Amino acid sequence: MISFFVNLWHLWRTVVRGFREDAEFRSMMILLAFLLAGGTLFYWRNQQWGVLDALYFCVMTISTVGYGDLFPTTPFSKIFTMIYAILGIGLFASFVGKLVALRINYHAEHHEKNRRGKSA
């Protein structure tokens, strides 16, 4: 259980550091937030779902989990969902890939600093 919280802490630090230092990561994070907000607004208004249900559907869609407990019912919502899924899954995959790359780089920097410190 402790390792879970340690890894969660490292993930949080990577997100914060990436947001501060990496313009590409920051752009992806902002685009992802706008995509989630826009999708949530769309489903809230057009499907008459609650805000939490709409956000939940958006997250489940772009993360490709898709439980199927909520689904679009109108033709317009179905078309929107197809476009939303294509854009969202691509952006989410890119974001996760960038997050992993940042974590690996920060981890390597930390070990390089420790290695230099021990040899001095």
N, C-alpha and C positions, 0 to 999 in steps of 0.2 A: 504494500500500500504506500509505503514511503517513496518507493521509486516512481510511482504514478505522480505524486505531488512534485517530486524533483523534476521529472520530465515536463510536467505542466508548467513549472516555473521557467524551465529553459525555453519552452515554446513561447511563453509570454514575453520573455526577454528578447527572443529573436524577432517577434512581431513588433515590439516597441523599437528595437534597434533598426530593424528593416524600414519601419515607417519613417524614422528620423533620418537615416543615412542613405537610403536607396530610392531614387526617384521612380524607377520602374515599379518597384514593390508598392510604393505609396500610390501610384496611379492605379495599379491593379486593385488595391484595397478600396480605393475610393470608387472605382467603377463597379466593383462587386457590391458595395454598399448601395450605390444608386440603382443597380439592377435589382437587388432585393427590395429596396423601397418602392421602386416602380412596379414590380411584380405584385408586391403586397397591396399596393394601392389599387391596381387593376382588379385583382381577385376580390378585394374587399368591396369595391364598387359594382363590378359586373356579375359576380357570383353570389353576392350578398353573404359572404363569409365574414366571420369576425376577423379582426386584425391579426390575432394570434394564429388562427387557422390559415389565413392567407399567407403569413410569413412562414409558417410550418410547411405549407405546400411548396412554396418557393425554395426553401432550403432542401426539402426532400427531392425536388425535381433537379436542382443543379448539382446536388451531391450524388445523384443517380440511385438513391435509396428507393424512392417511389413505392411506399407501402400500398397505395391504392385505396386508402380509406377516404380520401378526398379526390375528386376528379372534376374537370371542366364539363359543363353540361350543354352549353350553347355552341353553335358552330363558330362564332366569333372567338369565344374563349378557347376553343380547341386549336384554332389557327394561331392565336396568340401564344398558347402553350408550346406549340411546335417551334415557333421562332424563339421563344424565351428559353426553351431547353437547349437548342443549338447554340445560342449565344452564351447562356449561363454555364453549360457544362464545359465549353471551351475556356471561358474565363476562369472558372473555378479550378480546372485542371492546371492552367497556367499559373494561377495563384499558388496552388499547393506545390507545384514544381519549383517555383521561385522561393517559397518558404523553406523547402527542403534544401535547396542550394545555399540559401543564406545560413541555415543552421549548420550545414557541413563546413562552410567557410569560417564561421565564427568558432566552431569547434576546433578546426585546424589552426586558426590564429591563436587560440588559447593554449593548445598543446605546443605550438612553436615558441610562444612566450615562456612557457614553463621549461621547455628544453633549453632555451638560451639562458634562463635564469639559473639552472642547475649547472651548466657548463662554465659559468663565469666565476 
